[in-house]
């Protein structure tokens, strides 16, 4: 099953799973709201250039993005971050762990991943993830 995925630098996905991180801060908004069953891939490299990839990505979670709001200086302070104008917060809900985690190639932006096997339950999902042929950042 083809799913949309987003790569996030470590330890952010672990923090989302633990409930310590409720939003994802980005310089761009998702293409649509709600964005349901978004696969979160944790990686170790900031992907700043078009076409850049990290071969050490790990699929850790599925989430729903239910809203977007401007990132505020007060919110940045509460998160222990340095505020920068122009960023938005993606509001995350329905967080589900992928168990066991699956290695994949992390890409820039929202990209397609193929779920070869998928079994979802209320608290977790099990998947074998493969990059979709021809998918791009």
ZAMIZA-936915 format. One record per residue (C-alpha): residue number from 1; residue in three letters; x, y, z. Coordinates in nm, 4 decimals, m for minus. Example, Ala and Ser with C-alpha at 12.3 -4.5 7.8 and 13.67 -1.06 7.14 Angstrom:
ZAMIZA-936915
<rec 1 'ALA' <1.2300 m0.4500 0.7800>> <rec 2 'SER' <1.3670 m0.1060 0.7140>> 
end
This chain:
ZAMIZA-936915
<rec 1 'UNK' <0.0000 0.0000 0.0000>> <rec 2 'UNK' <0.1411 0.3363 m0.1023>> <rec 3 'UNK' <0.1723 0.5905 0.1820>> <rec 4 'UNK' <0.3044 0.9425 0.2142>> <rec 5 'UNK' <0.6144 0.9787 0.4322>> <rec 6 'UNK' <0.8071 1.2575 0.6020>> <rec 7 'UNK' <1.1655 1.2328 0.7283>> <rec 8 'UNK' <1.2534 1.3982 1.0588>> <rec 9 'UNK' <1.5978 1.4176 1.2186>> <rec 10 'UNK' <1.6653 1.2040 1.5276>> <rec 11 'UNK' <1.5430 1.2088 1.8091>> <rec 12 'UNK' <1.2250 1.3912 1.6984>> <rec 13 'UNK' <1.0171 1.0845 1.6031>> <rec 14 'UNK' <1.1113 0.9156 1.9308>> <rec 15 'UNK' <0.9958 1.2337 2.1099>> <rec 16 'UNK' <0.6661 1.2293 1.9156>> <rec 17 'UNK' <0.6087 0.8648 2.0129>> <rec 18 'UNK' <0.6857 0.9448 2.3789>> <rec 19 'UNK' <0.4405 1.2377 2.3791>> <rec 20 'UNK' <0.7148 1.4973 2.4409>> <rec 21 'UNK' <0.6661 1.6540 2.0962>> <rec 22 'UNK' <0.3139 1.7386 1.9779>> <rec 23 'UNK' <0.3978 1.9432 1.6673>> <rec 24 'UNK' <0.6485 1.9280 1.3843>> <rec 25 'UNK' <0.8031 2.2643 1.2982>> <rec 26 'UNK' <0.8578 2.3264 0.9273>> <rec 27 'UNK' <0.9163 2.6190 0.6913>> <rec 28 'UNK' <0.6326 2.4878 0.4730>> <rec 29 'UNK' <0.2776 2.3635 0.5267>> <rec 30 'UNK' <0.1588 2.0156 0.4300>> <rec 31 'UNK' <m0.0157 1.9901 0.0926>> <rec 32 'UNK' <m0.3534 1.9210 0.2559>> <rec 33 'UNK' <m0.5238 1.9038 0.5941>> <rec 34 'UNK' <m0.6005 1.6541 0.7281>> <rec 35 'UNK' <m0.3059 1.4454 0.6210>> <rec 36 'UNK' <m0.3977 1.0995 0.7505>> <rec 37 'UNK' <m0.1594 0.8065 0.8100>> <rec 38 'UNK' <0.1588 1.0017 0.7383>> <rec 39 'UNK' <0.4599 0.7730 0.7854>> <rec 40 'UNK' <0.7347 0.9273 1.0000>> <rec 41 'UNK' <1.0880 0.8271 0.9066>> <rec 42 'UNK' <1.3618 0.9142 1.1545>> <rec 43 'UNK' <1.7012 0.9894 1.0033>> <rec 44 'UNK' <2.0357 1.1326 1.1117>> <rec 45 'UNK' <2.1132 1.3895 0.8405>> <rec 46 'UNK' <1.9410 1.7226 0.7697>> <rec 47 'UNK' <1.8164 1.6945 0.4110>> <rec 48 'UNK' <1.8571 2.0487 0.2791>> <rec 49 'UNK' <1.9079 1.9991 m0.0962>> <rec 50 'UNK' <1.6607 1.8728 m0.3555>> <rec 51 'UNK' <1.7202 1.5045 m0.4222>> <rec 52 'UNK' <1.9286 1.4561 m0.1070>> <rec 53 'UNK' <1.8727 1.1224 0.0705>> <rec 54 'UNK' <1.9832 0.9454 0.3862>> <rec 55 'UNK' <2.0235 0.5664 0.3436>> <rec 56 'UNK' <1.9953 0.5184 0.7218>> <rec 57 'UNK' <1.6288 0.6154 0.7671>> <rec 58 'UNK' <1.4064 0.4173 1.0038>> <rec 59 'UNK' <1.0261 0.4023 0.9839>> <rec 60 'UNK' <0.9003 0.4520 1.3400>> <rec 61 'UNK' <0.5455 0.5916 1.3352>> <rec 62 'UNK' <0.2202 0.6770 1.1618>> <rec 63 'UNK' <0.0480 1.0064 1.2501>> <rec 64 'UNK' <m0.2374 1.2271 1.1373>> <rec 65 'UNK' <m0.1665 1.5954 1.0691>> <rec 66 'UNK' <m0.4885 1.7722 1.1670>> <rec 67 'UNK' <m0.3933 2.1387 1.1564>> <rec 68 'UNK' <m0.1245 2.3976 1.0970>> <rec 69 'UNK' <m0.0579 2.7202 1.2839>> <rec 70 'UNK' <0.2126 2.9861 1.2843>> <rec 71 'UNK' <0.5016 2.9102 1.5157>> <rec 72 'UNK' <0.5162 3.1806 1.7826>> <rec 73 'UNK' <0.8028 3.3131 1.9959>> <rec 74 'UNK' <0.6196 3.1959 2.3112>> <rec 75 'UNK' <0.5827 2.8461 2.1685>> <rec 76 'UNK' <0.9528 2.8380 2.0748>> <rec 77 'UNK' <1.0526 2.9394 2.4291>> <rec 78 'UNK' <0.8313 2.6683 2.5791>> <rec 79 'UNK' <1.0029 2.4140 2.3505>> <rec 80 'UNK' <1.3525 2.5386 2.4332>> <rec 81 'UNK' <1.4061 2.6431 2.0707>> <rec 82 'UNK' <1.5282 2.9628 1.9065>> <rec 83 'UNK' <1.2322 3.1253 1.7286>> <rec 84 'UNK' <1.2545 3.2177 1.3591>> <rec 85 'UNK' <0.9828 3.3967 1.1630>> <rec 86 'UNK' <0.8078 3.2139 0.8808>> <rec 87 'UNK' <0.7812 2.8687 1.0370>> <rec 88 'UNK' <0.4616 2.6724 1.0977>> <rec 89 'UNK' <0.3663 2.3952 1.3374>> <rec 90 'UNK' <0.2097 2.0801 1.2020>> <rec 91 'UNK' <m0.0384 1.9583 1.4657>> <rec 92 'UNK' <0.0056 1.5818 1.5157>> <rec 93 'UNK' <m0.2533 1.3377 1.6533>> <rec 94 'UNK' <m0.3324 0.9667 1.6415>> <rec 95 'UNK' <0.0331 0.8719 1.6877>> <rec 96 'UNK' <0.0969 0.5011 1.6291>> <rec 97 'UNK' <0.4270 0.3164 1.6594>> <rec 98 'UNK' <0.5563 0.1005 1.3757>> <rec 99 'UNK' <0.6698 m0.2149 1.5493>> <rec 100 'UNK' <0.9188 m0.3445 1.4610>> <rec 101 'UNK' <1.0894 m0.0388 1.3082>> <rec 102 'UNK' <1.1904 m0.0799 0.9439>> <rec 103 'UNK' <1.4953 0.0621 0.7663>> <rec 104 'UNK' <1.4380 0.2697 0.4531>> <rec 105 'UNK' <1.5861 0.5555 0.2556>> <rec 106 'UNK' <1.4923 0.8940 0.4035>> <rec 107 'UNK' <1.4097 1.1621 0.1472>> <rec 108 'UNK' <1.3386 1.5332 0.1477>> <rec 109 'UNK' <0.9824 1.6700 0.1610>> <rec 110 'UNK' <0.6794 1.4440 0.1535>> <rec 111 'UNK' <0.7480 1.1338 m0.0535>> <rec 112 'UNK' <0.5902 0.7991 m0.1369>> <rec 113 'UNK' <0.6754 0.4755 0.0468>> <rec 114 'UNK' <0.5286 0.1405 m0.0387>> <rec 115 'UNK' <0.3857 m0.0597 0.2523>> <rec 116 'UNK' <0.4387 m0.4200 0.1457>> <rec 117 'UNK' <0.2560 m0.5598 0.4504>> <rec 118 'UNK' <0.0429 m0.3595 0.6866>> <rec 119 'UNK' <m0.1449 m0.4575 0.9976>> <rec 120 'UNK' <m0.2910 m0.1690 1.1973>> <rec 121 'UNK' <m0.4396 m0.1662 1.5426>> <rec 122 'UNK' <m0.5415 0.1093 1.7840>> <rec 123 'UNK' <m0.1944 0.1525 1.9327>> <rec 124 'UNK' <0.0474 0.0187 1.6745>> <rec 125 'UNK' <0.1021 m0.0717 1.3138>> <rec 126 'UNK' <0.3297 m0.3325 1.1633>> <rec 127 'UNK' <0.4762 m0.2685 0.8225>> <rec 128 'UNK' <0.7433 m0.3625 0.5764>> <rec 129 'UNK' <0.8320 m0.0373 0.4020>> <rec 130 'UNK' <0.9986 0.0022 0.0630>> <rec 131 'UNK' <1.0548 0.3227 m0.1358>> <rec 132 'UNK' <0.8047 0.3540 m0.4174>> <rec 133 'UNK' <0.9701 0.3215 m0.7604>> <rec 134 'UNK' <1.0231 0.6647 m0.9098>> <rec 135 'UNK' <0.9279 0.8507 m0.5923>> <rec 136 'UNK' <1.1078 1.1784 m0.5390>> <rec 137 'UNK' <1.1563 1.4383 m0.2696>> 
end
